[in-house]
Amino acid sequence: MQPTPTETWSRVSWQDKEALQQPEYPDADALAAALKTLSMQPPLVTSWEIESLKEKLAEATYGKRFLLQGGDCAERFDECTARIITSRLKILLQMSLVLNYGLRMPVVRVGRFAGQYAKPRSSPMETLDGKTLPSYRGDIINGIGFTEEERTPDPRRLLEAYSTSALTLNFVRSLVSGGFADLHHPEYWNQGFVHEADLAAEYQHMLDTIRAALMFAESVADGPISGLREASFYTSHEALHLHYEQAFTRTVPRRTGTYNLSTHFPWVGLRTAHLNGAHVEYARGIRNPIGIKVGGSLSPSELQSLIRHLNPEQEPGRLTLITRFGVANIENQLPPLIDAVRATGSPVLWCADPMHGNTETTDNGFKTRHFDNILGELEHAMDIHRAMGTYFGGVHFELTGEDVTECIGGARGLSAEDLDQAYHSLVDPRLNAEQALEMVLLIVHKKQRMPD
């Protein structure tokens, strides 16, 4: 059981700690009014959904499930459309089907959407043509336009983030419960731009095999098999904007403890995962499962302290460690952290984020990631965990269902010269749907080659 937070914790106790990556609002009264309005709105998720996810993550911790977490680097308010939401859901369902089929185990589907509107930045200010303004921190805080009006943090955006999250989550729930995720019709999820013939053929073979298996099973059962028309689906975002998270931090009837009801699965980013910082203080008191981004800047002793602080009762499913090193660093940096975690005795779910450590900038100024480096970090993670006797239990991708050209490589062979064809991200480069599908197929190939 998750321990009841000590008396020193409250939904506002984070305000007594150093809070990094927070916007500075010029109008404190407007911020207070927006937060008061938010605190009275219905929650976006429920406590029983959160507890259900925690149970599944606990099973993943012990090798009985696999976590697939993916979505946009930063959502945009103007992308809350049926087409874009459907395409995001399509690619995650496709990827989960490949993993489910290839790994022969249930997949926990978690989308980085319906709340991923804030982004940490390396610098609070940005200079362009001699003019310096606050950096763009995500639509929940300010606008992308390089004007003083756009870049000034605006509390009204907090209310728009809530409304947009609610619309997104409502549509996703309608799709996954209304037949869109029906395993009898996985062709509903097909993307129209899987150009690489071998990739398309392998995916189609999986669909045909699944259809044949379902037809056989239902002929033996003399009727439809229940539970195949719907899919469980959860949301996640970085718990970065602490005033927003505080507004949805609530108690619920007939349950002990406090929940963040803005998302099922908040995570603490690498820039804010400091033991004495506000984000860790906030996270330690909520009953949600928590993700922690873990990189080479975090020492083994610091990671041990975080684990003991955030999960003192060693509750399975409570902590997911999302590692991000870069293909050149993972072999040196991951093993000492595995040893350190093992020494705590705490159960954790190991998940790899192979995106953030492999970011580079091309000669023509595009921020990108190379498919081979992303895959390389994943393969190293799988090998290291197997060699050290720990379970590699999940992947975390920045991706989109759109046919963008933001990451180099993949079966289509995108080059640096191709990036300007359809580069739409305002923050970080994402895998397009074809690259994402190819990535999970290669994960399955790798896993199937590994000895038991």
Backbone hydrogen bonds, N-H to C=O, Kabsch-Sander energy under -0.5 kcal/mol:
donor,donor_aa,acceptor,acceptor_aa,energy
9,W,6,T,-2.1
13,S,10,S,-1.3
15,Q,12,V,-1.9
16,D,13,S,-1.8
17,K,14,W,-2.0
18,E,276,N,-0.6
19,A,17,K,-0.5
20,L,18,E,-0.7
22,Q,19,A,-0.5
25,Y,23,P,-0.7
28,A,26,P,-0.6
31,L,27,D,-1.8
32,A,28,A,-2.4
33,A,29,D,-2.2
34,A,30,A,-2.2
35,L,31,L,-2.5
36,K,32,A,-2.1
37,T,33,A,-2.0
38,L,34,A,-2.5
39,S,35,L,-2.4
40,M,36,K,-0.6
40,M,37,T,-1.0
41,Q,38,L,-1.7
44,L,261,L,-2.0
45,V,261,L,-1.6
50,I,46,T,-1.9
51,E,47,S,-2.5
52,S,48,W,-1.9
53,L,49,E,-2.3
54,K,50,I,-2.3
55,E,51,E,-2.0
56,K,52,S,-1.8
57,L,53,L,-2.7
58,A,54,K,-2.1
59,E,55,E,-1.8
60,A,56,K,-2.2
61,T,57,L,-2.2
62,Y,58,A,-1.1
63,G,60,A,-1.9
64,K,59,E,-2.8
65,R,59,E,-0.5
66,F,106,P,-1.6
67,L,393,G,-2.8
68,L,108,V,-2.9
69,Q,67,L,-0.5
69,Q,395,V,-2.5
70,G,110,V,-2.1
71,G,397,F,-1.3
75,E,116,Q,-3.3
79,E,76,R,-1.5
80,C,77,F,-1.4
81,T,79,E,-2.0
85,I,81,T,-2.5
86,T,82,A,-2.3
87,S,83,R,-2.2
88,R,84,I,-2.1
89,L,85,I,-2.3
90,K,86,T,-2.7
91,I,87,S,-1.9
92,L,88,R,-1.7
93,L,89,L,-2.4
94,Q,90,K,-2.7
95,M,91,I,-2.7
96,S,92,L,-2.4
97,L,93,L,-2.1
98,V,94,Q,-2.1
99,L,95,M,-2.4
100,N,96,S,-3.0
101,Y,97,L,-2.7
102,G,98,V,-2.9
103,L,99,L,-3.0
104,R,100,N,-1.1
105,M,100,N,-0.7
108,V,66,F,-2.9
109,R,107,V,-0.7
110,V,68,L,-2.6
110,V,108,V,-0.6
111,G,234,Y,-3.2
112,R,70,G,-2.6
113,F,111,G,-2.0
117,Y,115,G,-2.0
119,K,137,R,-2.4
126,E,133,L,-3.3
128,L,131,K,-2.9
131,K,128,L,-2.1
133,L,126,E,-2.7
135,S,124,P,-2.4
139,D,75,E,-0.6
140,I,117,Y,-1.3
141,I,138,G,-2.2
142,N,138,G,-2.1
143,G,150,E,-3.3
147,T,145,G,-2.0
151,R,147,T,-2.5
152,T,148,E,-1.0
154,D,141,I,-2.3
157,R,154,D,-1.8
158,L,155,P,-1.6
159,L,155,P,-0.7
160,E,156,R,-1.6
161,A,157,R,-2.4
162,Y,158,L,-1.8
163,S,159,L,-2.3
164,T,160,E,-2.7
165,S,161,A,-2.4
166,A,162,Y,-2.5
167,L,163,S,-2.3
168,T,164,T,-2.4
169,L,165,S,-2.9
170,N,166,A,-2.3
171,F,167,L,-2.0
172,V,168,T,-2.5
173,R,169,L,-2.6
174,S,170,N,-2.0
175,L,171,F,-2.3
176,V,172,V,-2.7
177,S,173,R,-1.7
178,G,174,S,-1.0
179,G,229,R,-0.5
180,F,175,L,-1.6
181,A,175,L,-0.7
181,A,229,R,-0.5
182,D,179,G,-1.6
183,L,228,L,-2.5
185,H,182,D,-1.8
188,Y,185,H,-2.0
189,W,186,P,-1.7
190,N,187,E,-1.3
194,V,191,Q,-0.7
195,H,193,F,-1.4
200,A,196,E,-2.5
201,A,197,A,-2.6
202,E,198,D,-2.3
203,Y,199,L,-2.1
204,Q,200,A,-2.4
205,H,201,A,-2.2
206,M,202,E,-1.8
207,L,203,Y,-2.1
208,D,204,Q,-2.5
209,T,205,H,-2.4
210,I,206,M,-2.5
211,R,207,L,-2.6
212,A,208,D,-2.3
213,A,209,T,-2.2
214,L,210,I,-2.5
215,M,211,R,-2.5
216,F,212,A,-2.1
217,A,213,A,-2.7
218,E,214,L,-2.7
219,S,215,M,-1.6
220,V,216,F,-2.0
221,A,217,A,-2.3
222,D,218,E,-0.7
223,G,218,E,-2.1
226,S,224,P,-0.6
228,L,225,I,-0.9
231,A,176,V,-1.1
234,Y,109,R,-2.0
236,S,111,G,-2.3
237,H,265,F,-0.7
239,A,267,W,-2.3
240,L,238,E,-2.3
242,L,240,L,-1.2
245,E,241,H,-2.1
246,Q,242,L,-2.5
247,A,243,H,-1.5
248,F,244,Y,-0.7
248,F,245,E,-1.1
249,T,246,Q,-1.6
250,R,248,F,-0.8
250,R,259,Y,-2.6
255,R,252,V,-1.3
258,T,285,G,-0.6
259,Y,250,R,-3.0
261,L,248,F,-3.0
261,L,259,Y,-0.8
263,T,260,N,-0.7
264,H,235,T,-0.6
265,F,235,T,-1.5
267,W,237,H,-1.4
268,V,291,G,-2.9
269,G,267,W,-0.5
272,T,269,G,-1.0
273,A,269,G,-0.7
273,A,270,L,-0.5
274,H,272,T,-1.9
277,G,274,H,-2.3
278,A,18,E,-2.6
281,E,277,G,-1.9
282,Y,278,A,-2.6
283,A,279,H,-2.3
284,R,280,V,-2.0
285,G,281,E,-0.6
285,G,282,Y,-1.1
286,I,283,A,-1.0
287,R,258,T,-2.6
290,I,318,R,-3.5
291,G,266,P,-2.0
292,I,320,T,-2.5
293,K,268,V,-2.7
294,V,322,I,-2.5
298,L,295,G,-1.7
299,S,297,S,-0.6
303,L,299,S,-2.3
304,Q,300,P,-2.2
305,S,301,S,-2.1
306,L,302,E,-2.3
307,I,303,L,-2.4
308,R,304,Q,-2.4
309,H,305,S,-2.1
310,L,306,L,-2.7
311,N,307,I,-2.1
314,Q,311,N,-1.8
318,R,315,E,-1.6
320,T,290,I,-2.3
321,L,349,L,-2.5
322,I,292,I,-2.7
322,I,320,T,-0.7
323,T,321,L,-0.9
323,T,351,C,-2.8
324,R,294,V,-2.7
329,N,326,G,-1.5
330,I,326,G,-1.8
332,N,329,N,-1.0
333,Q,329,N,-2.3
334,L,330,I,-2.3
337,L,333,Q,-0.7
337,L,334,L,-0.7
338,I,334,L,-2.1
339,D,335,P,-2.3
340,A,336,P,-2.0
341,V,337,L,-2.5
342,R,338,I,-2.6
343,A,339,D,-1.8
344,T,340,A,-0.8
344,T,341,V,-1.0
345,G,341,V,-0.8
345,G,342,R,-0.9
346,S,341,V,-0.6
349,L,319,L,-1.9
350,W,348,V,-0.6
350,W,391,Y,-0.6
351,C,321,L,-2.8
351,C,349,L,-0.6
352,A,394,G,-2.3
353,D,323,T,-3.5
358,N,355,M,-1.5
359,T,356,H,-0.9
360,E,368,T,-2.9
362,T,366,F,-2.8
365,G,362,T,-2.0
368,T,360,E,-3.4
368,T,366,F,-0.5
370,H,358,N,-0.6
371,F,408,I,-3.4
373,N,370,H,-0.6
374,I,370,H,-2.2
375,L,371,F,-2.7
376,G,372,D,-2.4
377,E,373,N,-2.3
378,L,374,I,-1.8
379,E,375,L,-2.7
380,H,376,G,-2.4
381,A,377,E,-2.3
382,M,378,L,-2.4
383,D,379,E,-2.3
384,I,380,H,-2.8
385,H,381,A,-2.5
386,R,382,M,-2.0
387,A,383,D,-2.5
388,M,384,I,-2.0
389,G,385,H,-0.7
389,G,386,R,-0.8
390,T,385,H,-2.4
392,F,390,T,-0.6
393,G,350,W,-2.1
393,G,391,Y,-0.9
395,V,67,L,-2.2
396,H,352,A,-2.4
397,F,69,Q,-2.6
399,L,71,G,-2.2
399,L,397,F,-0.7
400,T,431,L,-2.1
404,V,402,E,-1.8
405,T,422,A,-2.3
408,I,369,R,-1.8
409,G,414,L,-2.7
413,G,410,G,-1.9
414,L,409,G,-1.0
418,D,415,S,-1.4
419,L,415,S,-0.5
419,L,416,A,-0.9
421,Q,418,D,-1.9
422,A,419,L,-0.8
424,H,422,A,-0.8
431,L,398,E,-2.1
433,A,402,E,-0.9
436,A,432,N,-2.7
437,L,433,A,-2.5
438,E,434,E,-2.3
439,M,435,Q,-2.3
440,V,436,A,-1.8
441,L,437,L,-1.9
442,L,438,E,-2.2
443,I,439,M,-1.9
444,V,440,V,-2.2
445,H,441,L,-2.3
446,K,442,L,-2.5
447,K,443,I,-2.7
448,Q,444,V,-2.7
449,R,445,H,-1.3
450,M,446,K,-1.0
450,M,447,K,-0.6
